[in-house]
Amino acid sequence: MNTPQVIAEIGLLVYPGAQTSAVGGLTDLFEVANRMASEQGAAQVPRLRISHWRLNAQGRALERGFDSLPGSDSTLVAVLLPPSLAEPPEGATLRLLAEWIRARHAAGAAVGSVCLGAFLLAETGLLDGRKVTTHWTSAKTLAERYPSISVQLDTPIVDDGDIITSAGLMAWAELGLRLVDRLMGPSIAAHTARFLMVEHSDSARECGSNFSPILSHGDAAVLKVQHWLQASGAVDVSLASMAERAGLEERTFLRRFRAATGLKPTEYCQHVRVGKAREMLEFTNDTVDHIAWVVGYQDPGAFRSTFRKITGLAPSDYRKRFGVSAPNGERTELA
């Protein structure tokens, strides 16, 4: 008896002013990924369902418009906010959109923004205390309007697992490929990029995908802890503090966390930290010892050992292979 194929739904939020070319481009990219998976005989990977979400005629609720698999039973695993060439919506519309995004995130969907989509995402409060990126012409405005956000001016993409922000107006392709990598694997992502003739980092294919936490498991207590770990970078956390955050006894928390995520809490924290370190090694010239300290390792040797265990490379070798030097050897931050 054949097992029904898993469906992973990606929702594109077509808010007023959203760039239609990005919406269409992302839709095509995900359909190409489905085609690549079919041609490769990858029956075990999910089928991507692409849906467009718009305000209804009354402007009081969000509803599906375009749906690539109408009638299918699925929940959103990701919500993407396309770029915009205009100012973000205001007033009641902005509040409604922000509330909808927050609800999807709380239900376990990853949220990604492109370029000025970060302004809409910032309005949700989900970026508070986090490092984010946006288009360089609007980075200062974003930092001034939302002072609790740390805007990384020279970083093309910031991937926190549950929230991803990308900088360029055309960065929707890399964001889309990152989700294909996450949901369907690096091989399908590479084939999709090759078919579309767009650049895509080889780091995921050679060293394993960037950490892609399971968020759609339905355990609200565990999900609350995951959001906290992703936002904090899993720095200075303990089993006791995680269990307290979940509102559970430690033994119960351990059991439920592993059942939901497939990892022990310590392993999960290691993956979060190494994911942050990979990003810094790719986009900054900070020393390896400094990066180790920033992501929560007091012992650089322990960091190097953990990094090699997860990626298969020493941090210095990883940088040589995938690093991109920042201007003047520094990372610019607006806070």
N, C-alpha and C positions, 0 to 999 in steps of 0.2 A: 504494500500500500504506500503510495507516494505521500510524503509529508508536504503540507501546503507551504508555499514559499512565504517567508516572513516579509512584511511590508513595513518600510520605514518612511514616514511622511515628513517632508520638509515644507514648511509654510513660508511663503514670501509675503511680507506685509507691504501691500501696495498702498501706502499712505499718500495723502495729497502732496504732490510735488515729487514723488519718487521717480527716479530716472527709469523710463520705460525700457530703454536699451539694456540696462542691467537686469531688469526683471526678465526680459526675454532671453538674455544671454545665460542667466543662471538656469532658467527652465530648460533651455537647449543643452546646457552642460550636463545636467542631471539625467536627461534622456539619453545623451550620448553614453554616459556611464552605464546606464541600464543595457544599452546595446553592446558595449564592450564586455560586460559581464556575461551576456548571453552568448556572444561569439567565442568567449574564452571557456564556455561550458561551466561557469562558476555558479552552479545551481544552489550552492550553500550560502551565498551572500544574499542580503535582503534586496528586494525590488524597491526602488525609490519611487515614492508617490509625491508628486509636486502639486501643491495647492497654492492659489493666490487668495489672500484675505484682504477684503476691502470693507469700508464702511457701507452699511446698507443705505437705502434710499432716504431713510429718515435721519441718517447720520448718528444713530443711537447705539449701534451694535456692529460687531465684525462678523462677516459671513464669508464662506467660501465662494469664490467666483470660478475661475478656471480650476479644474481638477483632472489630473492625468489618469486617475483610476477611480472614476465616480462609482459610488456604491460600495467601495471597499471599507473594511472595518480596520481603522488604525488610529493611533494617537500621534500627535506631533512630537518628533524627536528633536527637531530644531526649528527655530524661527529666525529668518534673516531679514535685516533691515537694509534695503538697497540705498545707494547714494541719492543725493538730491542736488539739483542746481539752484534750489530756492531755499528760503528760510523754512525751518520746520513749522508744522502746524502750531496753532496757539489755542488758548482757552479751553473750552469744553472738549474739543476734538483732541487736543494734546493729552488731556487728562484721561480720556477714554482709551486712547491708544496705549498710553503708559500702563494703565490698569490691566489691559489685555495682555501686554507683554509680561508684566509681573506675574500674572496668573499662569501663563504658559511656563514660565521659568520655575515657578513654585511647583508645578505639576511634573517637572523633570525634563523639560525641553532645554537644550542648549540654545543660546541666543548669540547671533553674530551681526555685526554692523559693518557697513562699508562707507568710508569717507564721512560725509555729513550725517549719515545715519546714526553716528555716535551721539549727536545732540538729542535725538529722540530717545535713544537708549539711556542717556544720562538722566533724562527726566524721570525715569522709573525709580531712580535711587539705587539701582543694582550695581552701578559703577562706583559708588562711594567707597573711598579707601583703596581703590584699585588703580593699577597702571593701565592706561588705555592709549590708543593712537587714533588720529584722524588726519584729514588733509592738512598739509602744512600751512595753507593760507588761513585756516580757521582754528589752528591749535591754540593760539593765544586767547581767542574769544571763548573757546570751550573751557579753558583753564580759568578764565575770569568769571564766567557765568556759573561754573560748578567748581568751587574752590576745594571741595573734598576729593576731587579726582586728580590723579597725577598723570599729566599728559606727556607722553614720550614722543617728542617731535621727530626724531630720526629713526624710529622703529616702524617698519612697514606693516608688521602684524604682531599683535599681542594675544596669545592664546592661553586663557586661564582654564581651559577645559569646559566649564559651563558657560563661559562668556568669551567671545572672540571679537576683537576689533581690528579692522584693517584700514590703512591710511588712504591709498590712492583712489581716484575716481574710477579707475578701471581695475581696482583690486578685487572686484567681485569674482574674477576667475580663480585667483589663488584661494580665496575663502571657500568657493565652491569645491575646488579640488581637495582642500583640507577636509571638508566634510565627506567627500567621496572616499578619501583615504581612511577616515575614521569609521565609516559605516560599511565600506566594501573592501577595504584593504589597499595597500600601497601599489600592488600590481595593477589593479583596475584604475586607480588614480593616474598611474604613469601612462597606461594605454589611452585614457581619456585625454590627458594633456597632449600626447603625441598626435592623436587624431585631430584635436583642435589647433595644434601647432602653437601652443602657449607654453611658457616656461613653468617648471614646477620643481621644487627642491628635491634632490635625490636623497636627502637625509632620512626621510621616512622609509624609503625602499631599502636602504642599506643598513639602517640602524634601528628599524622598528618605528612604527608610527609615533607621533607625539601622543602623550598620554590622553586617552579618550575615556573618561570615566563613564560607567554605566549610571545613567540618571533616571531612567524610565522604569525602575523596579517597583515603584509604588509604596515603598516604606518611607513615610513622611519624616519620621524621626532620624533615619539614616541620611536622607536627602538634606535635611537641615544641617547636619554635620558636614556633608560633602560641600555644600555651598560655602560654609564657613572656612573649610580647609582650602578651597580653590581661591577664595577671596584673600585669605591671609598668607597663602603660599605654604601652608602647613609648617610654619616656623613657630618654635616655642610652644608646641602643643604636646599634650600627654594623654594617655589612655583615660585618666581620670577626668581631664577637662573635656575630652570628646564625649564620654559617657554622660557627663553633667549637661553638656550642650544638648544631647539627645533626650535627656530626661529619663535615662535608663540606668539600671544597675550594671556594673562593668561587665559581668559575665554575660548578661543578656545582650548588652550592646555589642560585645565581641561576636556573638553568634549571629545576630541580625545583620551586622555590618558585613561580615564575610558572605552571608547568604545573599545579600543584596548586591554587593560590588564584586564578589569573586576574589577579594583580597583581604588580608589582615590589615588592620588600621596602620600598622607600622609600614607595611609594603605600600599601601596607598600613599602615605606621606612621602615615601621615597620617590615614587613616580611623579608626584606633584613637584617635588623639589628638583628632580632631574629635568623635568620638563621646563621649569623656569631657567635652569642652568643652560640647557640647550639653546634656548632663545637668546640668552646673554652671550653665549659663545658665538652664535651666528651673527649677532647684530651690534656687539660692543667690542672694545679692545681692553676691557677690564681684565686684570690678572686672574688666573685660575683660583688662586688662594682667596682673592677678594670675592669672586663669584661664590665660592664655597661658603664663605661667611654670610653673604647676602641671602643665600637660599637656606641657611639654617644649620650649617655644619661648622662646629668649632674646630674639628680636626680635619684639615685638608686631605690627609691620607685616607680617612674614612670616606670622604666625598669622592675621591678619585676611584676608590674601590667600588663604591655603589654605582657611580656613573658608568664604569666599564662593565659591570654586571648587567646593567639595563640596556646599554647601547652597543656594547661590544668594542668600544673605542675608549682610549684615554681622552680626557678633556682636551689636551693640547692637540691630539691627532684629529679630533672632531672639528676643532676650530680651523686647522689647516685645510681640511677637506670642504667644510661648508661655511666657514666664516666670511662675512662681508664687513669690511672696515667701515666704521662710521666716519663722517667728516672730521678732520683734525684729530682723529683717534679718540673722540669723546662722544658721549651720548648726551643729547640735549633734553632737558626735562623742564617742563613748565608746570609749576604747582602753585 
